[in-house]
């Protein structure tokens, strides 16, 4: 039986960032004990459905899950461990924001069972932290990074690039500072102005695409030179520190989502299911699941493993794909194809959305 991953979604934040279009809520009055009991009931439901599975990874995301009291994080992790066997070197990640830090927070999270900490820094520049609506300052960010690196053996930070008026020198100065901490993993996201966000309502303009593309390609080169090869379009890691949990999504493996707005994917008796909280299951056609695997798999540096694709979907990759479009993209040096894999080139990574749309049409 393939191992399983579990995603816990905590929807609450201290404030709403002006660029964020993710589902989140801002409130001071949260009954954490009641929410955790609901999560435990959901775990029990899935254990009855999947009693023989083992656990590869657990991920606490949000929202701001570092707002959960560590005792409740521990309660969930312990409950999962009672229901299922943990794989060797199980990865248990939690996203934290510097603005949720309190005395001994990281030590308490480690004591609760978290072994990988992802810190939402977003900028290492005081003016851009203010622009991005972050409620922590630069000193808070730097102090938290130092604390995380000292407390955990596995750690990551998020940064946003292609900010309005950001130049190359500023960005690479921040990257230099980030790698100097000895972080194991970096997640870098291009700023886009999403509909309905405060940035969109305020008329904030995104960096021109050609400038953002140049910044991205130079970032890939810079981080590779510093020992952080790209393994996914937005993610860079030292060897052996790629995120097990996120690779589960990109490879198309099974996971369950628990919490408001969480979702999951399961394969049961050769049938595919989309999961929606609380424990709703909708069957997916193999072709729909195949489209998802192309969308996610091409994000990986290694691309799509055709044998793995067939194992999951039951479909032959080379028969499923749009060959006319594929040949055009290979000729345009956007994709590289072999009998075993299909993957994007550096130029292809810049236009992944277009590639995916055409391959699946």
N, C-alpha and C positions, 0 to 999 in steps of 0.2 A: 504493500500500500504506500502510495506517495505521501510524504509528510505534508503537514498542513501549516498554514500561517494564519495568525489572528490579528485583526486590526481593531483597536478600540478608538472610537472617535469621541473626543470631549469637545462639545461645541462652544464652550464659553471662553471669552477673552476679556481682558481688562478694558480694552478699547478697540475700535475698528480702524484698521489701517486704510488710508485713502486709496491704495492700489489694489486692495484685496477684494476678490469676487467669490471667495469660498464661503460656504455656509458657516456662519458663526453668530453668536449672541453676546451681548454685553449686559451683564446683570450682576448685582452684588449678592443676591439671595439665591443660593443654589443648595438644594438638599442633597449633598453628596452621598450620604449614607443610602438614601432611597435610590438614587441613580445607580450606585454600585450594586445594590441588590437586584435591580432590573438587568444589569449586565450579567450577573451570575445566573439568573434564570435563563438568559439567552445561551450562555455557555452550556448549561445543563441540557437544553433542547438539542443543541448541535452534538453533544456527546452521545445522546440516544441515537442520533442519526448516523454518527461517525465514530463508533466506539473503539475501532482498531487503529485509528490514525496515530501518528506521533506528531510532535510540534517542532517545526523548524525555526519559527520566529514569531515574536510578538511585537507589535508596534503600537505605541500610544501617540496618536496624532490629534490634530484639531484644526481650529480652536487653539487653546493653550493648555495642554494636559499637565504642564508643570504647576497649574493651579490646583490640581487634585492633591488632597492631603496624602503624604507618602504611605500612611497606614492603609489607605484604600488601594493604592497601587499594589502594595504587598498582598493585600487580600485577594485581588484579582489574579496575580501571578501564582500565588499558592493554590488557588482554586483550579486554575488551568493545569497545574502540575499534578493535582490529585485525579483529574479526569483523564489526562493523556500523558504518555511518556515523552519526556524532552529528548530531542536529538542531542548527540554530542555537540558541544559548543553552540547550543541554542542562542540565538541573538534576541535580546530583549531591549528594544529601543524606546526612547521617549524624547519627544520634542519639548524644548524649554525655551522660554524667552528671558532675557536679562531682567525685564521689568517684574518678573515673578520671583526673582531670587530673594531668599531670606537666609538668615544665618543657618549654616549647615544643610541647606537645601540639597546640594548635590551629594553630600555624604549620606543624607537620609534616603535619597532616591537609590543610591547604590545599595544601601542596607536593605531596601525594599525588594531588591532583586534586579533592578535595571543594570545592564552591563554595556549599554551603548547610549551616549547622550548626543542629541542633535540640537545645536544652539542656534536660534533664529536671530542672528546678528544683523544681517541685511546690508549694513554699511559700516566701514571703519573710517568714517569721515563725519565730523560733528554736524556740518551743514546739511549733508544728505540724510543723516538720521532724522533731522528735523523735517526735511522735505518729505520723507517717507512716512511721517507721522508716528515714528517710533517713540515710545515713552521712556526709553532708556537713553542715556547719553554715552559718549565715547568711552569715558572712564568706566562706566558700568559694564560696557561690552568687553573691554580689555580685561577687567578684573574677573569677569565670568569665564572668559576663555581660559585664563590661567588656572582658575579653580577647576574647571572641567578637565583640563589636560592633566592636572595633578591627581584628580580623583578617579578618573576612568581610564582604562586601557584602550578603549575604542570610542572615538568621538568624531564629530562632524560639525561644521558650521554652514549656514546658508548665507549667501551674499547675492545682492541684486546688482546687475550691471546694465549699461545702456540707459543710465538715468539722464534726465534732461540736463544739458550743458556739461555732462561728464566728459572729461578728455582722457586720452590714453595714459598720460603720465599719472594722473590721479588714480586711475583704476589699477594700474600695475604697481603703484606704490602700496595700495591696499592688499593686493595679492602677495607682494613681498612680505608684508607684515603678517598676513595670514599663515603663510608657509613657515615663517620663522618660529611659530608656536609649536611646530611639530605635530600639527593635526593629522589625523589618519585619513580624513575624508573631507571633501569640499563639494557642496551643492551650489551651483551658480545659475541664476535664473535671469533671463532677459526681461526687463521691465516692459510690459505691454499695458496699454490703456484699455481696460475692459469696460464694456457697457454697463452702466448702472453704478460704477464706483465713484467715489468722491473726486478722484482725478479726472474722470470723464466729465463730470458735472462742472468742474472748475476750468475745463478747457486745457488741461495739461497735455502737452504734445510729446509723443514718443520720439526717441532718437531716430533719425532717418535710417531706413533699412540697410543701406549700403554701409553706413558708418557702424551700425550695430553688428553687421556681418563681419566686417574687418576686425572689430574688437573681439568677437567670438573666436575667429580663427587664430588670432594672435594669442588669445588666452589659452587655447588648446596647446599651442606650441610652447608657451611659457610654462604651463603646468607639467607638460610631459618632460621638459628639460629639468624640472625640479623634482621629478620622481612621482608625479601624480598623473598617470595616463588616464585619458578619458575612457570610461567603460560604458557610459550612456550619455546621451546628448547633453545633459545638464550636470552630470556627476563624474567626479574625478577622485581617485583613491590611490593610496600607497598599495603595493602588492599585498594581497590577503585581506584587505579591508573594504572590499566592495560590500554594499549593503545586501545581505541575504534576503531581507524582507522585500525590498523594492524590486530585486531581481525576480522574485516570485511573480509580481505583476507582469513584468516585461517578458518573462519566459512563458507565461500562460498557465502557471501552476495553480493549485487550489488554495483559496483563502476564504475566510469568513470575516464579515464586517459587523461590528457591534457598536451601537450608538446611533443617535439621530444623524441622518444623511449618510451613514456608512452602507457599503454594499460589498458583495463578494461574488466569487465564481466557484462552482463545484462541478465535477464530473462524477456521476453516479450511474453505474451499469451502462456505460457508453452514452448516457444522456447528459446534456450540458444545461446548467441552471445559473441564472442570474439571481443573486440573493439581495434582498432589501430588508433593512431593519424595520420592524422586528420579525424575524424568521419567515419572511415571505419568499417563495421560490417561483420563478418563472422560467419555463423551459426555453432554451435557445436552440435554433437550428444549427447544425454543424457549420453551415456556410456563414452564419452570423458570428459564430465563435472564431472561425478562420479569419474573418475580417478583423476582429479584435486582435488576434495574434499578429497579423501583419502590422497593424497600427502600433502595437506595443513593441514587437520584436525589432522593427527597423530603428527604434531608438537606441538599441544596443550597438556598441562598437563592433561586436562579433556578428551582429545581424541575426537573421532567422536560421535556426538549425532545421533543415527540411525534414529530417527523420523525427525530431521532437514534435514538429508541426503535425506530422501524420499520426504520431502516437496519440496526440491530444484530440485532433479533429476527425481522424479516420479518412481524411482527404489527402490526395497526392498534391503536393505544393505546385509542382510544375504544370499540372493540369488545371489547377484552380486559378492561377494567376493570369492576368491579362498580358499575353505574350507580346502583342504588338506594342503596347506601352512599355513593357519591360525592355524590349530591344531598343526602343528610342532612348530610354534613360541610360542604358549601358553605353550606347553610342555617344551620349552627351556627357559621359564620365560622371554620372550621378550615382550609379549603382555598379557593384561588382557581383557577378554570378558564378557559381560553381555547382558541381553535382551535390555538394553537401550544404552550402549556405548561400544566402543572399544578404548583402550588407551595403550600407551607404558609404560613399566616399566623403571626403571633407566637403566638397562642393554639394554633395547630396544632403548632408546634414543641414545645410542652410535652407533647403526647400523641402523638408520632410513632409510637411502637410500636403503640398502639391503632389509629391510622389505617391503618398498613401492614397490620396483621392483617386488618382488615375489608375493605380494598380488594382484597386478594388472595384473599379467601375465595369 
